[in-house]
Amino acid sequence: MRIGPQGRAVIPASVRRQLGLRTGDTVAVRIDGGRLILERRQDVLERLQRRFDHVPRTRSLSKELLAERRLEARREAKR
């Protein structure tokens, strides 16, 4: 692969086929230890869902996080 004008890279057709990538698909991009990693967005979502499968559907981790942050902010304001 080569980096072209405007920093664009073309993923070879054989690699796209192996990964099941199609025109218009969204990919997630991240850097890990100097490596550029491209993943299908759907694969990332499925991995995250599996990671939190043990959390009951009735529990909201985002609400808990917000409540914790608000409590911390109130404590900081009192100092």
Summary of the structure (lengths in Angstrom):
residues: 79
radius of gyration: 19.9
end to end distance: 55.2
largest distance: 59.9
contacts: 124
relative contact order: 0.07
helix: 49%
strand: 18%
